[in-house]
Amino acid sequence: MDREDKRRYFLNGSVYLEVVTPLFQQKLEEHYTSLNFRSLKDFLDTKAVIHILFHLRHRNAWCCTDKANCTNQGSLPLNHHQWKQLYAENPGPGIHNCFCKYTAKSINLVDLDVSLCGLILYNCCNLGQLDQDAVHILRRNKNDYLSHNTTCGITRDEYGPLMDELKTNILQLDQTKEDELIRIQKRPLDDALCNRYVTDLLDNHEMLERIYTRIDHSETHIINTITAQIKELWQTLSSFIYLRFQNGRENLDEQEIEEQAIETIELGQPIFALHHTIDLTSEIGDDLSRVVPAAVMMDDGRIVICLPDLHKLLICNTDGSNIDRIHAQEGPWAITAVDDTTVAVLMLIMRIEIYDINTKHNLKSISVPGMWLGTGITTINNKLVVYAERRLQIIDHQSDKVVQTIDTECGPYRLHGSGDRIFYYNNDNDFNNKLYWYSYTDEQHDTVKLPSQPMCMTTLQDGSLYVVCKDGSVRHVSRDCQQYETVTTEGLKGLKYHWMLYNKKQRKLVTKGDQKTIFNVFYKT
C-alpha cells in the first residue's frame, strides 16, 4: 500500500469524522427538537424509539405491549456495546426480555459516533426518501471502506467513485457542505492525524461483542474491566496497523528529507508577494474601537481570529471563504494551535479554553493561578505556554497540570514558540528594543537589540523570524538571532498594525491592512 493510498484513506476518513458525523448529529437534533423533545434522552426514552432499537439488538424477543410492531431481524445492526451506551436495564428482575425493561441513559449527541447516529436517524426519524437513502449509503460506505479496512488505504480506482458518491449524499443532506469537502480534498497526508483517525474509524465493537456474549451479564465489574482493557488494546493495535505501513517507507522518507533540505532565506530579501486581500468588515463590523488582538493560521490554511468584543472566534479560509464561528462568551484574547484541528484560547477571564474548530465543541477549560492576560499564549514541545507571576508556565493540556516553570527577568508579551525557544518582548519599558527568548537546549535566556521595540514575531520556513516593530518596520532576524536586516518587500513596510501570521505548510503570510478588518495575504515567491 503506497503513500497515496494512505492519503486517500485519510481524506475519506476526514470527511466522515469532520463532516458526516456532525451532520448526522445535527440532523438527529433537528428531528427530536422539531417534536418538542428537550433532549436526546427524552427522545430515546419514547416507547416507539425504544421498541425499534430493542428489536435491532434482540432476536426472537416478543414484547408484552405493542406486539403488532415487534419484529425479528435477520441481522442485528445495533451491537451490544451500542445498546449499553443508549439504555440501562430498570431495577428488578423482570419476567421476560422486553423493551419495557429499559430506560434511556443521559447521553450527549457528541457521544454518538457516525455509525450509531446514522442508525438512529435511518430507523427512528421520519426522513424523506432521498434523505433516508443518503444516510443509508453514507453508513454503508463507511463500513465497507473504513470500519473494516485494516490496510489503511484506498486505491485510486476506488477513490473517485467513492468520493463522488460521498459528496452527492452529503449535499443531499446539507447543500452548504461543498466548500468544506473541497477544503478537505486539498489536504496533504498528515501522518499523526491519520493515525488518530484510524483508531476512531476501525470497528472495535466486533471484538467487544464477543467478550459480552461469553460472560454472565450479572458480572458487571468483570465486563467493565475487560471492556476497558480491550479498548486500550484495540487503540494500540489500530495504531500498530497504521504504523506498520509507514515502516516500509522509513528509509525513503529519510532520504527525501535530506534531498529536500530547507533552503536558508537570505536576510531581508523580498521572498513574499501580496496575492490578495480579505475584507471581513461584514463579520467584524466597522467600529473603530473594536479589538482584533490575535489569530492563528492552521496547517490546512484556515485562519482563526479572536474577537473578544463580539464574544466569538471567527474561522475562514485564506481567501475569505467558508466563514464559520465559535461562540466564546468569556472573550477570546489570544490563541495558539494545539494540533491540526484544535486551538487553545486565552480568555479575558484568565482561563484557557480548548476548542475543536471542526466540531466547534469546547473540549475543556484550564485554570492557571496568577496567569497574565496581555502576554498571550503559545505552544512548544506539544505543551502550552503562558505567563504567570514572573515566570513562564509550561502546561500539559492533556493533564491540565503545570509541568514546568521558567523564571524571567521581565513581564513577557506576545509569547511565540519556535523550535526549542520561546520568544517575547518586554512591554514594561517603551524604550526597550530587545527581543527576548528562552532556549531549552542550553536552558538560558538571551536577547538581541533591534532598532525599534519588537511587538510581534513569526517563524519562517528556515527557522528565521519576521519581527514586526513598533515603528511599523519588519526586521528579518537570523535563526541564531545574531543578525537582522530590514524587510523591503512591498506591503511589509510601515505596517499600521503590529500583527502578522505565517504558516510553514501553507507558505502564506498574513498581515492587517490599513483597516483592522482588512487582511493582506502574501504568498511565498
Disulfide bonds with the S-S distance in Angstrom:
none
